[in-house]
Amino acid sequence: MSTPSAGASTPITLDIEGTTVTATLFDNTTARSLIDQLPLELSFTNYGGQEKIATLPAPLLLEGVPAGNDADPLTNGYYAPDQALVLSYEHVGYYSGIDRLGEFDDLEAVRDHDGAFTARLNRND
């Protein structure tokens, strides 16, 4: 598991069909390239009973990030092979192509949302 940069984090919000979830993005190359795409409106689906995923409109940069990672609940991640933003609500083991982007603060708002949902991501600073 990689440790996020000690630099400042960027606060964001995920507006999930009327529920606002706060999150932070770490100061790393991949997270900064996501910040450059905000605001975004994304369609999430459940994946594997562990996470919600949405395809991003453009790939994120991977310079200087590990080849893979794992994710704890409440982790924002990026799965490069599918160009997907990932919101983990269960522990996900190590996979090649995963990078940790940050954390979100409301497990239930993500985990307990049945079926597909749309979320709008915005900077919150």
Buried (B, 14 or more C-beta within 10 A) or exposed (E): EBEBBEEEBBBBBBBBEEBEBEBBBBBBBBBBBBBEEBEBEBEBEBBEEBBBBBEBEEEBBBEEBEEBBBBEBBBBBBBBEBBBBBBBBEEBEEBEBBBBBBBBEBBEBBBEBEEEBEBBBBEBE
